[in-house]
Amino acid sequence: MRIIELTAENFRNIEKEKIEFSPDTTLIWGNNAEGKTNVVEAIYYFANSKSFRTSNDRDLIRFDQDEAKLSAIFEDGGRICNFDVVIQKSGKRTFFYNKVKITKMSEFFGNFRAVLFVPEHLRIVKNGPKERRALIDSSLCQLKKTYISDLYRYSKLSGEKNAILRDYKGTEAENTMLDIYDENIIKSSAKISEIRREYAKELFSRAEKHLFDMSGDRLSYEYKMSGLTSDKNPEEFYASLIPNARKRDIVYHSMTAGAGRDDIEISVNGTSLRQYGSQGQQRSVVVAMKLAEGEIAEEKTKSSPIYLFDDILSELDEKRREYILSKLKNKQVIVTSCLGDEEGIYGGKRVFVNGGKYC
């Protein structure tokens, strides 16, 4: 897969620009706050249906405008494809794939695949479980069209159960409803945790090799369903856990067990990466995981994803940077940097950014 051309209109600080990309490496460079990251953000929107910088789509629309438009022309498996999105201030979004309107999000995911590297990804190992679940979920949504429906179903069930718990009075009707929700949430949690757990197994198997090749460090992990260690199959595990959490749910007026609390504990050389890992180790682990993510995507879809590096390669030492680039030969890579590649590290095409203008 490779992106050929991106058109952005009223997106961030861009009035209207068309950017063409090299089939190998394109360097987007310029000073800070000129619009380098906007390109990466726009491209990744087609893969993930949301920004990695804000949870509010209104932030993506240029000041004093009512809507933003993004269009991508890309090649996948020898076919030339089109992807368009209109983002309105009202919060409405409209997607078109090959000029046909997308009516449900399961039709959106998987058409455009990208692997994103940003400095904020250090949060994957430094912050709480939410960041690690998000890494797994965003990857799976690109690979498995039905997975977004699985997540939506779980979210809907959880929200409805929490609504009962918030106003819980202890009535028989409420308890009956909670029993029904628990039965469905057990099945939904088991399905999501099983898919995540299998993906994590493959991801860390590949990432372990990358980390050792880069630094000689040994990577290990433990997948924790609902934050707990268990060797039970997911349905058996949740069938025991969720009903037994009822009293605690009532006390906290919220669900305290389910796939929404899954976590991955990551260790390097047998020591917790989150608690004791150096920043260099944390960064190397994230890079190893991202390289593994791209390999899995290529294997599953028979087409390499697009690799997006937002101001991160410059933070790596020469050895790690060379290792990454050696693994991405013959793949499309888009890099942002404040530097103009005086050393000729990247090759390919260079695009200079100044005030939302690209040349």
N, C-alpha and C positions, 0 to 999 in steps of 0.2 A: 504494500500500500504506500502511496505517496501523494501528498497534496501538491497540486500544480499551481493553484491561484486562490488567493483569499481576497474578497472584497468586503470592506467594513464601512458602514455609513452611520454617522452619529453614535459611534461606539466609543465610550470613554472620551479621550481628547481628539479622536479622529473624526474629521468632518466627512470626507469620503476619500478612501484610498484603495488602490488595487496593488497587491503585492504578489510577485511571482517567486517561486522557490526552485532551488536547485534540486535535482533528484537525489543528490547525496547530502551535502552539508550547506546550510545557509546560516550565516552569522548576522544577527540583528544587533547593531551596536550604536552607541551614543551615550550622552550624559544621563544621569539619573533624572527621573520624572519627565522624560521626553516622550515615552510611549513604547519602550521596548517590550515590557511585560504584556502590554495590551495585545500584541500579536499572538503570544503564547496562550494567553487567556481566551482569545477568540477561537483559536484552533481547537483548544481542549474542550470548549463548549460543545462542539459537534460530537465529541466522544462521551461526554459525561452529563450533558444537558444542564450544567450549572457552572458557575464561576468557582475557582479555587481561592478567590480573594474576598468574596463577599457572599452573604446569604440572601441579599436583597437585589433582585435583578434591576431595580430602578437605578441602582448605582452604576449600571453599565451604560446608561443612556446619557449622551452628551448634554451638557448644561443647556437648559431652555429649549430642549427638543422633546417631542412626544413619544418617539420610538427610535429604536436602533435596528439596523439590519445587518446580518452577516450572511455571506455566500461563500461556499467553497466548491471548487472544481478539483476532483481528485481521481486517481486511478487505483483500481482495486481488482486484482486478478485479470488484468488486461482490459477491463471495462472502464470507460470514463463516466464518472458519476457526478451528480450535483446535490448539494445539501444547502438549504436555506433556512434561516430563522428570522422571525420578526419579534422583537421584544418591546412591549408597550408599557407605558408608565402605570397603567391600570393593573399591571401584574400579569396580563394575558400574554401568552407566548404561542406562536404558530410556527410549526416546523413543516418543511417540504423536503421530501427525498425524491430526487429525479422528477421534480415538479408535481409530485403527488402529495397531497396533504396527509400528514401523519395524525391519526385520530386517537391513538393510545401509546403510552410510553414504551410498551413492549415492542412496538414497531420502530421506535427510535434507536434503541440500543443495538450495537453490533454492526451498524452500517459503517461507522468510522471509528478506527481504533488508534489510540495514542497512549504512550507511556510518558508521564510527567515527572520531572525532577525539579523541585523548588526548594529553597532554603528552609521553608516552613515544614518540609517533610521530616525534619529532625524531631518534630512533635510526635511522629509515629512511635519513637522509642522513649521520648522524654515525658510525654503527657499521659493521660489516662487511657482506658480501654477504647473509648470512642474513636480515637485516631487510628488505632490498629484495626478496628472493625471497618472503618471507612476505607482503608487501603484494600482490604479483602473485598468489600462489597463493590467498590468502584471497578475493580478488575473483573469481578465475576459478571457484573452487569454488561460489560462489553463482550463477554464470551458466551453468556447463557441468557438468551432472550427472555426466558420465563422467570429468571431470578428476580427481576424488578417487581414482578407480580407477587412473588413469594414475600418480598420485603414489604410491599404495600399491604398485603393481607395481614401480616404480623402487626404492622403499625396500626391498622384499623382495629384489629381485635384488642390490642393493648390499650388504645385510646378509649374504646368503649368500656373495657373492664375498669380502667382508671376512673372513668366518669362515675361508675357505680361506687367505687371505693371512696371517692371524694365525699360523697353524701351518704355514706353507709349508715343505716339505722338498725341493722340487725334483723330485718324482717325475713320471713320465710321466702318471699318472692325474690328478695335480693340474693339470698343464699342459693336459691335455685338458678338464678341467672349467672352467678359466679361459677357454679358447677358447670354450666353449659360453656361459658367462656373458657374455663380451665381446660376442658376437654379439647376444644379447638386450638387453644394456645399451645398445648402439649404437642399436638401434631405439627403445627406451624413452626414452633421452636425446634423440634427434632429435625425437620426438613432443612431449615436454614443452617443449623449447627453442623449437620452432616456434610452439607455442600461446602461450607466454610472450612471445616476440618480437613476434608480431602484436598481442597485447594491449598491450604496452608502446608500440608505434608509435601506436596510437589514444589511449592514455592521455596520452602526452607531447604529442601534437598538440593536445589539448584543454587540458592544463595550461599549455602555453606561452602560449596566449591569456589564460588567467586571470591568470597571473603578470604579464604585460605590462600588463594592464588595472589590476591592483592597484598595481604598483610601477614600471612602465616597464622592468623587467629582462627580459633575454632568456634563455630556458631552452633547453638542449639536452641530449642524452643519447646514450650509446652502449651498445647491448646487447652483452654479452660472453658468448659461449657457453663454459662451463667456465672463465670468467675471461679468455678470450682474444678478441682482435679477429679477425673473419673474415667475408668476404663469401660464403663457400661455403654451399650448402644444408646444413641440419643433419645429414642422414644421411651425406653425403659428408664433412663435417667430422669427425664422430665416428668414422666408419669408418677415418679416418687417425689420429686422436688417441688413441683408447682402446687399440688394440693397441700403439702405440708407447710408451705409458705403462707397459707391463708391468714393465720393469726398475725403474722408480721405485716402482711399487706394491709390488713385492717388498721393496725397501729399507725402505719406510715401513710395511709390513704393513697397508696400507689403500689403497683406491681414491684416485687422485689426479686423475682426469679423469671428467667426466660432467656431466649436467644439475644435479647437486647442488652444482656449483661455479659456476653461472651468476651473473652480476653485471650491474648497471647503473651506469655511470659518469655522474653528473649534473653539469652545469656551468651556471653563471650568468654571462652576459656573457663566455663563453669561458674561465672560470676554474673549477677544481674546487670544487664546492660543499662537499664533505666536508672538504677541506684548508684552503680559504681563505674560505669563505662565512661571513658574520656570522650570529649567532643569528637576527636578524630575517629575513635572506634564507632561512635554513633553514626557519624557521617558515612563511614565505610560500610556499615551494615545496611543503611538505607540504600546506598548505591548498589550493593550486592542484591538486595531485594528487588530493586527496580529493574536491574538487568535480568533477573530471574522472571519477573513479571512479563517482560517483553518476549523472552524465550517461550514461555508458556503460550502467550497469545499467538505467536508465529506458528507454533506446533499445532495448536487447536484449529486455527483458521487457514493454515497454509499460506499466510501472507504476513509479512513483517509489519508491525505497527509503526507509527511515526514517533520518533523520540524527541521530546521537548525538554530542553535544559534552560531554565530561567536563572541566570546569574549564579550558577552553582559550580561549573567546572573551574572557574577562577579561584574558588575556595579550596580546591583539592591540590595536593602536592603533585609534582610532575609524574611520579610513578603511578599514582592512582588515575590521573587524567589520561595517561598513555594507555593504561589497561582498559579503561572504559572505551576510548576511541578505537582501540584494536578490536574490541568485541562488536563494534557497530559499523564495521566496514560493509559496504554494499547495502546499507540501510539509510533511510532518510533521517537526518538529524537537523533540528533547528535550535540554535543556541543564541542566547542573549548575553551581552557583555558590555561593560563600559569601555573596554579596550577594542582597538581596531585590528587585532590579530597581527601585530607587527612581526611576531615570531613565525607566522605561517603555520600555526598549530592545526587549524581547521580545514583549510582549503575550501573549495567550492565557491559559493556566492557570498558577497557582503552587501548588506543593506544598511545605510546610515539613517538614523532617526533624529528628527529635530522638530519638536513641537507638534507631534502627531503627523508629520510628513515623512514619507519613506522614499529614499532614492539610492 
